[in-house]
Amino acid sequence: MKILNFGSCNVDFVYSLDHIVRVGETESTKCMEIFAGGKGLNQSIAVARAGGEVYHAGCIGTDGVFLKDLLEQSGVDVSYLQTVDAKNGHAIIQVSAKGENSIFLYPGSNSMITKDQIDAVLSRFDAGDILLLQNEISNVEYLIQRAHSQQMLTVFNPSPINETVSMIDFEMLSYLILNEVEAQEISSCETTEEALTYFRTHYPGLRIMLTLGEQGCVYADAERELWQSAYRVKAVDTTAAGDTFTGYFVSGIAQGADCMETLKLASAAAAIAVSRKGAAPSIPTREEVLSRLAGLPSGNSKNCKTEQLRHEIEQYLEQHLRQANLQSLAEQLGYSAVYTGALVKQLTGVSFSKLLQAKRCRAAADMLLQTDLPIAEIIHAVGYENESFFRDLFSEKYGKTPIQYRKKR
């Protein structure tokens, strides 16, 4: 199984500031550094340093030759990397004293990938090989279609989110790797569990890898959900955290590694990366990750347990939406009804009754858009006998009556 990463190569201009610049504000930088970067390049290096064999395809400008050299030095095959007569893509990155970052991109050479180039490169790969993609290059939609037609496994990291993502047929994807913000953007859901339910419902064959920052990560497919807590480190620069995780995860897929072990290794690698400056230079090797793994404090195990409880509550509501009640949930969790009510309020910020109302409204909204069932039948299907009460509840939440909401489709 070969890994082809058709991705971006950027020059990163990193400015260190006390805080991220706000609108209308001018801030002096403490220093400016230049690094190799781009989500594509970072992820290829992460795959290679995780022990995977990876080919990198794409375009660099005449000022980006050092990017090709770095890829080669990191063990990446650059046979399909072309040089074009243009300015290389680059990023302007602000990094705050807290390790937070703000980024904007100039596409440059990354926007010059053509369909002819794609056809030529993909002709060298076979069914079952992995295509790794981000959203920083041109013709992403065409790449996904071509890979799907020749039965490659496509792993898509939809970053940065823009109009291109809305044109992607997610049924052509094998894996989707994204963070909380991206999940909310794509699914229009407010919580992790709602987003996972959205993807399971609309794309049952899609495997989801959702990173949750300090809360860890969750892998979900049609049969299981696996939660991994984050490792606690002092953040210096979070720029390459997601790319490091993605590279290690894809390497694990290609090597057929145990999924839970892959999540642990990828999380540890990402933690090490955020403790260092730069993008590509911060990505650790597999040997370093293994040597440091035992000593990395997993300071978020409590948070992971919290997420697991939240998941159990959400799953209960999903499976028993019509008959759901606090006593039944309490029996499933093994707590008293009083404690369960307090727990729901603590974990979700609302009472059980308010949470149940929100879930029923959401389910009704989906049915209004996706089916032609009579509204009265939908109201009964989500658990309400009093139609007037539900109509008022729905209008309060969505600002439209059910019939007005249905007209959106």
C-alpha positions as CSV (number, residue, x, y, z in Angstrom):
1,M,0.0,0.0,0.0
2,K,1.6,3.2,-1.2
3,I,0.9,6.7,0.2
4,L,0.5,9.6,-2.2
5,N,0.2,13.1,-0.7
6,F,-0.9,15.6,-3.3
7,G,-0.4,18.7,-1.2
8,S,0.9,22.2,-0.6
9,C,4.4,23.4,0.0
10,N,4.7,26.8,1.7
11,V,7.3,29.1,3.0
12,D,6.1,30.1,6.6
13,F,6.9,33.6,7.8
14,V,6.4,33.4,11.6
15,Y,6.0,36.5,13.7
16,S,6.1,36.2,17.5
17,L,3.9,38.7,19.3
18,D,2.5,39.2,22.8
19,H,-1.0,38.5,21.4
20,I,-2.8,37.9,18.1
21,V,-3.4,41.3,16.4
22,R,-6.9,42.5,16.5
23,V,-8.8,44.5,13.8
24,G,-7.4,48.0,13.6
25,E,-4.5,47.3,15.9
26,T,-0.8,47.6,15.1
27,E,1.6,45.4,17.1
28,S,5.4,45.2,17.1
29,T,6.8,41.7,16.8
30,K,9.4,40.2,19.1
31,C,11.1,38.3,16.2
32,M,10.5,37.0,12.7
33,E,11.6,33.5,11.6
34,I,11.3,31.7,8.2
35,F,10.4,28.0,8.2
36,A,9.3,25.4,5.6
37,G,5.6,24.7,5.9
38,G,2.3,24.1,4.2
39,K,-0.1,21.4,5.4
40,G,0.9,19.1,2.5
41,L,4.6,19.3,3.2
42,N,4.1,19.0,7.0
43,Q,2.0,15.9,6.6
44,S,4.4,14.3,4.2
45,I,7.2,14.8,6.6
46,A,5.1,13.6,9.5
47,V,4.2,10.4,7.6
48,A,7.9,9.8,6.8
49,R,9.1,10.5,10.3
50,A,6.4,8.1,11.6
51,G,7.9,5.4,9.5
52,G,5.6,5.5,6.5
53,E,6.7,5.5,2.8
54,V,5.2,8.5,1.1
55,Y,5.3,10.2,-2.3
56,H,4.7,14.0,-2.4
57,A,3.1,15.5,-5.5
58,G,2.4,19.2,-6.1
59,C,4.1,22.4,-7.3
60,I,6.8,24.6,-5.8
61,G,7.9,28.0,-7.1
62,T,11.4,29.0,-8.2
63,D,12.0,30.3,-4.6
64,G,10.9,27.1,-3.0
65,V,13.7,24.7,-4.0
66,F,14.8,24.4,-0.3
67,L,11.3,22.8,0.4
68,K,12.1,20.0,-2.0
69,D,15.5,19.5,-0.4
70,L,13.8,19.3,3.1
71,L,11.3,16.7,1.9
72,E,14.1,14.6,0.4
73,Q,16.2,14.9,3.6
74,S,13.1,13.7,5.6
75,G,12.7,10.6,3.5
76,V,9.9,11.7,1.3
77,D,9.9,10.6,-2.4
78,V,9.7,13.8,-4.5
79,S,9.5,12.2,-7.9
80,Y,6.1,13.9,-8.6
81,L,7.0,17.3,-7.3
82,Q,7.1,19.9,-10.1
83,T,8.8,23.3,-10.1
84,V,6.9,26.1,-11.9
85,D,7.9,29.6,-12.9
86,A,6.0,31.5,-10.2
87,K,6.2,32.6,-6.6
88,N,6.0,29.8,-4.1
89,G,2.9,29.7,-1.8
90,H,3.6,31.2,1.6
91,A,1.9,31.8,4.9
92,I,2.0,34.7,7.3
93,I,1.7,33.2,10.8
94,Q,1.2,35.1,14.1
95,V,2.2,33.2,17.2
96,S,1.1,34.7,20.6
97,A,3.0,34.3,23.9
98,K,0.4,31.6,24.8
99,G,1.3,29.6,21.7
100,E,-1.9,30.4,19.9
101,N,-1.6,31.2,16.2
102,S,-3.4,33.1,13.4
103,I,-2.6,32.3,9.7
104,F,-3.3,33.6,6.3
105,L,-2.1,32.1,3.0
106,Y,-0.9,33.2,-0.4
107,P,-1.6,30.2,-2.7
108,G,1.1,30.9,-5.3
109,S,2.5,27.7,-6.8
110,N,0.0,25.6,-4.9
111,S,-2.8,26.9,-7.1
112,M,-1.0,25.7,-10.3
113,I,-1.7,22.0,-10.0
114,T,-3.4,21.0,-13.3
115,K,-5.7,18.1,-14.2
116,D,-3.1,16.8,-16.7
117,Q,-0.6,16.7,-13.8
118,I,-3.1,14.9,-11.6
119,D,-3.9,12.3,-14.3
120,A,-0.2,11.6,-15.0
121,V,0.6,11.1,-11.3
122,L,-2.4,9.0,-10.3
123,S,-1.8,6.7,-13.3
124,R,1.3,5.5,-11.2
125,F,-0.9,4.3,-8.3
126,D,-3.3,1.4,-7.8
127,A,-6.5,0.5,-6.1
128,G,-6.0,0.3,-2.4
129,D,-3.2,2.9,-2.3
130,I,-3.8,5.9,-0.1
131,L,-4.3,9.4,-1.4
132,L,-3.8,12.1,1.3
133,L,-5.3,15.5,0.6
134,Q,-5.7,18.9,2.3
135,N,-7.5,22.0,1.0
136,E,-4.5,24.2,0.1
137,I,-4.1,23.3,-3.6
138,S,-6.1,23.6,-6.8
139,N,-8.3,20.9,-8.3
140,V,-9.0,19.1,-5.0
141,E,-12.5,18.0,-6.2
142,Y,-11.0,16.5,-9.4
143,L,-8.4,14.7,-7.4
144,I,-11.0,13.1,-5.2
145,Q,-13.1,12.0,-8.2
146,R,-10.1,10.5,-10.0
147,A,-8.9,8.6,-6.9
148,H,-12.4,7.3,-6.3
149,S,-12.7,6.1,-9.9
150,Q,-9.5,3.9,-9.5
151,Q,-10.5,2.7,-6.0
152,M,-7.8,4.5,-4.0
153,L,-8.4,5.2,-0.3
154,T,-8.8,8.9,0.0
155,V,-8.0,10.6,3.3
156,F,-9.2,14.2,3.3
157,N,-8.2,17.0,5.7
158,P,-10.6,19.8,4.8
159,S,-8.4,22.7,6.0
160,P,-8.8,25.5,5.4
161,I,-12.6,25.5,5.1
162,N,-13.8,27.4,2.1
163,E,-16.3,27.0,-0.8
164,T,-14.3,24.1,-2.3
165,V,-15.3,21.9,0.6
166,S,-19.0,22.4,-0.2
167,M,-18.4,20.9,-3.6
168,I,-16.8,17.7,-2.3
169,D,-18.8,14.5,-2.5
170,F,-18.0,13.0,0.9
171,E,-19.3,9.6,-0.2
172,M,-16.1,9.4,-2.3
173,L,-13.9,9.7,0.8
174,S,-12.6,6.9,2.9
175,Y,-11.4,9.0,5.9
176,L,-12.1,12.5,7.0
177,I,-9.6,14.1,9.4
178,L,-10.8,17.4,11.0
179,N,-11.0,19.5,14.1
180,E,-14.0,20.7,16.1
181,V,-14.4,24.0,14.2
182,E,-14.2,22.2,10.8
183,A,-16.7,19.6,12.0
184,Q,-19.2,22.3,13.1
185,E,-18.7,24.2,9.8
186,I,-19.4,21.1,7.7
187,S,-22.2,19.6,9.7
188,S,-23.8,22.8,11.2
189,C,-23.9,20.9,14.5
190,E,-23.0,22.5,17.8
191,T,-21.5,19.5,19.7
192,T,-19.0,16.8,19.0
193,E,-21.7,14.1,19.3
194,E,-24.1,15.8,17.0
195,A,-21.4,16.2,14.4
196,L,-20.5,12.5,14.7
197,T,-24.2,11.5,14.4
198,Y,-24.5,13.8,11.3
199,F,-21.6,12.1,9.5
200,R,-22.8,8.6,10.5
201,T,-26.3,9.4,9.2
202,H,-25.3,11.0,6.0
203,Y,-22.1,9.1,5.1
204,P,-22.3,5.7,6.9
205,G,-19.2,4.4,5.1
206,L,-17.0,7.3,6.1
207,R,-14.5,7.0,8.9
208,I,-14.1,10.1,11.0
209,M,-11.0,11.2,12.9
210,L,-11.9,14.2,15.0
211,T,-9.3,16.1,16.9
212,L,-10.5,18.0,20.0
213,G,-7.5,20.0,21.1
214,E,-6.9,19.7,24.9
215,Q,-9.8,17.3,25.0
216,G,-7.9,14.7,23.0
217,C,-9.5,13.0,19.9
218,V,-12.1,10.5,18.8
219,Y,-12.1,8.0,16.0
220,A,-15.5,6.9,14.7
221,D,-16.7,4.5,12.1
222,A,-19.9,2.5,11.5
223,E,-19.0,0.0,14.3
224,R,-17.1,1.9,17.1
225,E,-15.9,5.1,18.7
226,L,-12.4,5.2,20.2
227,W,-11.4,8.1,22.5
228,Q,-7.9,9.2,23.3
229,S,-7.0,11.8,25.8
230,A,-4.4,14.5,25.1
231,Y,-0.9,14.7,26.5
232,R,-0.1,17.7,28.7
233,V,2.8,19.8,27.5
234,K,3.7,23.5,27.5
235,A,2.6,24.9,24.2
236,V,5.1,27.0,22.3
237,D,3.7,26.9,18.8
238,T,0.6,24.9,17.8
239,T,1.1,25.5,14.0
240,A,1.9,21.9,13.0
241,A,0.0,20.0,15.7
242,G,-2.8,18.9,13.4
243,D,-0.5,18.0,10.5
244,T,1.7,15.9,12.8
245,F,-1.3,14.0,14.1
246,T,-2.6,13.5,10.6
247,G,0.8,12.2,9.3
248,Y,1.2,9.7,12.1
249,F,-2.5,8.6,11.7
250,V,-2.1,8.0,8.0
251,S,1.2,6.1,8.5
252,G,-0.6,3.9,11.0
253,I,-3.4,3.2,8.5
254,A,-0.9,2.2,5.8
255,Q,1.0,-0.1,8.2
256,G,-2.2,-1.8,9.4
257,A,-1.4,-0.8,13.0
258,D,-3.9,-1.2,15.8
259,C,-6.2,1.9,15.8
260,M,-6.0,2.7,19.5
261,E,-2.2,2.4,19.4
262,T,-2.1,4.7,16.4
263,L,-4.2,7.3,18.2
264,K,-1.9,7.2,21.2
265,L,1.2,7.6,19.0
266,A,-0.3,10.4,16.9
267,S,-1.4,12.2,20.0
268,A,2.0,12.0,21.6
269,A,3.7,13.2,18.4
270,A,1.4,16.2,18.2
271,A,2.1,17.0,21.8
272,I,5.9,17.0,21.2
273,A,5.4,19.2,18.1
274,V,3.5,21.9,19.9
275,S,6.3,22.2,22.5
276,R,8.7,23.4,19.8
277,K,8.8,26.3,17.3
278,G,8.0,26.1,13.6
279,A,6.0,23.7,11.5
280,A,8.1,21.1,9.7
281,P,11.1,21.4,12.1
282,S,8.9,20.6,15.1
283,I,7.7,17.2,13.9
284,P,9.3,14.4,15.9
285,T,10.6,11.1,14.5
286,R,8.9,7.8,15.5
287,E,11.9,6.9,17.6
288,E,11.7,10.1,19.6
289,V,8.0,9.6,20.2
290,L,8.4,6.1,21.4
291,S,11.3,7.1,23.7
292,R,9.3,9.9,25.3
293,L,5.8,8.3,25.3
294,A,6.0,6.9,28.8
295,G,7.2,10.2,30.2
296,L,4.4,12.4,28.7
297,P,1.8,13.3,31.3
298,S,-1.7,12.5,30.1
299,G,-3.2,15.4,32.0
300,N,-6.6,15.2,30.3
301,S,-7.8,11.7,31.3
302,K,-10.5,13.4,33.4
303,N,-11.5,15.4,30.3
304,C,-11.5,12.2,28.3
305,K,-13.8,10.6,30.9
306,T,-16.0,13.7,30.7
307,E,-16.2,13.3,26.9
308,Q,-17.1,9.6,27.3
309,L,-19.9,10.4,29.7
310,R,-21.2,13.1,27.3
311,H,-21.0,10.6,24.5
312,E,-23.1,8.1,26.5
313,I,-25.7,10.7,27.2
314,E,-25.9,11.8,23.6
315,Q,-26.0,8.1,22.4
316,Y,-28.9,7.4,24.8
317,L,-30.9,10.4,23.5
318,E,-30.2,9.3,19.9
319,Q,-31.3,5.7,20.5
320,H,-34.3,6.5,22.7
321,L,-35.4,9.9,21.5
322,R,-39.1,9.3,21.6
323,Q,-39.3,7.6,25.0
324,A,-36.3,9.3,26.6
325,N,-36.6,10.3,30.3
326,L,-34.2,11.1,33.1
327,Q,-35.0,8.0,35.2
328,S,-34.2,5.7,32.2
329,L,-30.9,7.5,31.5
330,A,-30.0,7.3,35.2
331,E,-30.5,3.5,35.2
332,Q,-28.3,3.2,32.1
333,L,-25.5,5.3,33.6
334,G,-25.8,3.6,37.0
335,Y,-26.5,6.8,38.9
336,S,-29.5,8.2,40.8
337,A,-31.9,10.4,38.9
338,V,-30.9,13.4,41.0
339,Y,-27.2,12.9,40.4
340,T,-27.8,12.2,36.7
341,G,-29.8,15.5,36.3
342,A,-26.9,17.4,37.9
343,L,-24.4,15.6,35.7
344,V,-26.3,16.4,32.5
345,K,-26.5,20.1,33.5
346,Q,-22.7,20.1,34.3
347,L,-21.7,18.4,31.0
348,T,-24.1,20.2,28.6
349,G,-24.9,23.5,30.3
350,V,-28.6,22.8,30.2
351,S,-31.2,20.7,32.1
352,F,-32.1,17.3,30.8
353,S,-35.5,18.5,29.7
354,K,-34.0,21.4,27.7
355,L,-31.4,19.1,26.2
356,L,-34.1,16.6,25.2
357,Q,-36.2,19.4,23.6
358,A,-33.2,20.6,21.6
359,K,-32.5,17.0,20.3
360,R,-36.1,16.4,19.4
361,C,-36.2,19.8,17.5
362,R,-33.0,18.9,15.7
363,A,-34.4,15.5,14.7
364,A,-37.6,17.0,13.5
365,A,-35.7,19.7,11.5
366,D,-33.7,16.9,9.7
367,M,-36.9,15.0,8.9
368,L,-38.5,18.1,7.6
369,L,-35.7,18.6,5.1
370,Q,-35.0,15.0,4.2
371,T,-38.5,13.4,4.1
372,D,-42.0,14.2,2.9
373,L,-43.7,12.9,6.0
374,P,-46.7,15.0,7.3
375,I,-45.6,17.5,10.0
376,A,-48.0,15.9,12.5
377,E,-46.4,12.5,11.9
378,I,-42.9,14.0,12.4
379,I,-44.0,15.6,15.7
380,H,-45.2,12.2,17.0
381,A,-42.1,10.5,15.7
382,V,-39.8,12.6,17.8
383,G,-41.8,12.1,21.0
384,Y,-44.5,14.7,21.3
385,E,-48.3,14.3,21.6
386,N,-49.1,17.9,22.1
387,E,-48.6,19.3,18.6
388,S,-49.2,22.9,19.6
389,F,-46.5,22.8,22.3
390,F,-44.0,21.4,19.8
391,R,-44.8,23.9,17.1
392,D,-44.2,26.8,19.6
393,L,-41.0,25.1,20.8
394,F,-39.7,24.6,17.2
395,S,-40.5,28.2,16.2
396,E,-38.7,29.5,19.3
397,K,-35.5,27.5,18.4
398,Y,-35.4,28.1,14.7
399,G,-37.3,31.3,14.2
400,K,-39.6,29.6,11.8
401,T,-42.6,27.4,11.9
402,P,-42.1,23.8,10.8
403,I,-43.8,24.4,7.4
404,Q,-41.6,27.6,6.9
405,Y,-38.5,25.6,7.8
406,R,-39.4,22.8,5.3
407,K,-39.5,25.4,2.5
408,K,-35.7,25.8,2.9
409,R,-35.0,22.6,0.9
